[in-house]
Amino acid sequence: MTDAAREQEQERAIRQMTEAFNTGNTRLVDELVEDTGELEKTPLPGASRDKLGLKLKIRHLRSAFPDGRFTIEEMQTEGDTVTFRWRMEGTHRGHFLEKAPTNKKVTFTGQDVVKFRDGKMIEHTSLDNKGGLLDPRALQ
């Protein structure tokens, strides 16, 4: 596989993972992620760093923001590393990190880095406090 083809496959995997967040389809995690036990470098508070932790994060976000929609605004790939900016818009209808639902429309933006090995995601880092989701004032 050429470098360009490998980078296209990695970007496709990022788009598929975005769909997992948009639909709650955690089976995609099994297809796209190699479980190194240390996948999540910046997990949600109390979550594990492995594939199970990623699946639980997806479920937690879908529960808190059932109409939440993640979009990728920009993506750049270099070798086995993909960096991308995302936006999430939704209504806070369920508990999120011990915060009661506000029923308010919210928008969060963030930037993440994902590393790949042999076509599978092996490491994920959020560069910005989960796009503001962890800010105590974010859901007031």
N, C-alpha and C positions, 0 to 999 in steps of 0.2 A: 504494500500500500504506500502511495506517495505521501509526503508530508502534508500536502494540501488536502488530500482525501482524508487523512487521519484527523486533521484539524476540523474539517467539515463534519465528520462523525462525532467529534467531541462537542461541537456546537449543537448538533442535532440532539445529543444526549442531554445537554443543558435545557433545551426547549422541552424535551420530554419530561424532565424532572419538574420544570415549571408547570406542566400539565398535571403532574401528580399533586402539586400544591393546589391547583385550581379545581381539581375534581375529587381529591381525596383517594385516588387510586394508588395505594401504597405498594401494590404488586410491582409497580415500575421500579421501586427502590431495589428489589431483588434482581431485576434485569440490568440495572445501570450501575450498581455500586458493588465494589469488592469490599467485603467486611474485614477491615484491618484492625478493628477494635478501637481505632483512633481516628475515625472518619471526621467527626465534628471537632474542629479546633476551638470553636466558639459556640458550645451548645447552649440551649435555653437553660435557665437555672433549674437544677435538679434533674436534668436529663442526662442520659448516658451518651457517650461519644460514638457509639456503634450504629449499625443499621437500624436496630430496634429504636434507638433514640431518635433517629431521623423519621422513622415511621410515626412515632408518637408525636413528634413536632408537627408533622403534616396533619394528623388527626386533631391535635389541639388547636391549630390555626383554623381548620375547617369548622370546628365546633364553635370557636369564638367569633369567627367572621364567615358565616355560612355562604354569603354571597361574595366573599373575597376573591379578587381577581388579580393575579400577578402577571405583569407584562415585562418583557425584557426591552429596555430602552437602548442599550448599546452593549455590544459584545466584542471582545478582542481575544484572539487566540495566538499564543506563541509557544510552539513546541507542545508539551503536555500540560500546559497551564491555560485555563480560560478565565478571564476576568470579565465581569459583566455588571451593569447597572440595572436595577429593577425598580418597579413601582408596584405597590399593592394598594388597591382601593376596595373598601368593603364597609359593612355595617357591623358595629360591635354588638352582637346579639347574644354572646355567651361569655362565660367566665374566661379570662385570660390572665394567667399568672396572678391569680387571686384577686383580680379586679373584676368587680361585678359589671354586667352588661350596661352600657349607656344608651344603646340604640342610636348612637351617632354615626354618621358617615365619617370614615377616616381615610387618610392617604398616608402611606409611608413609602420612603424611597431608601434604597441601600445599594451597596456595592459588595460583591462577593468574589472570591477566588476559589476555583476548583482545580485540583490536580488529578491527572489521569495516569493510569498504567495499563497497558494492554487493552485499551478501549473502555476501561471501567473507572469510575470515580473512586479515588482513594483518599482524598482529603478535601475538606471544605472549610473555608475561613470567611467569616463576616468581617468586613473592614470598618464597620460603623455602628456598633451597638445594635445590630439587627434592624437597621433602618429607622431607629428611633422607637421601635416597639418596646424596648426595655426602659425608656425614659418614664419615670414615675408620673409625670404630668401628661403623658401622651394620650391617655384614655379618660381624662377628666371631663 
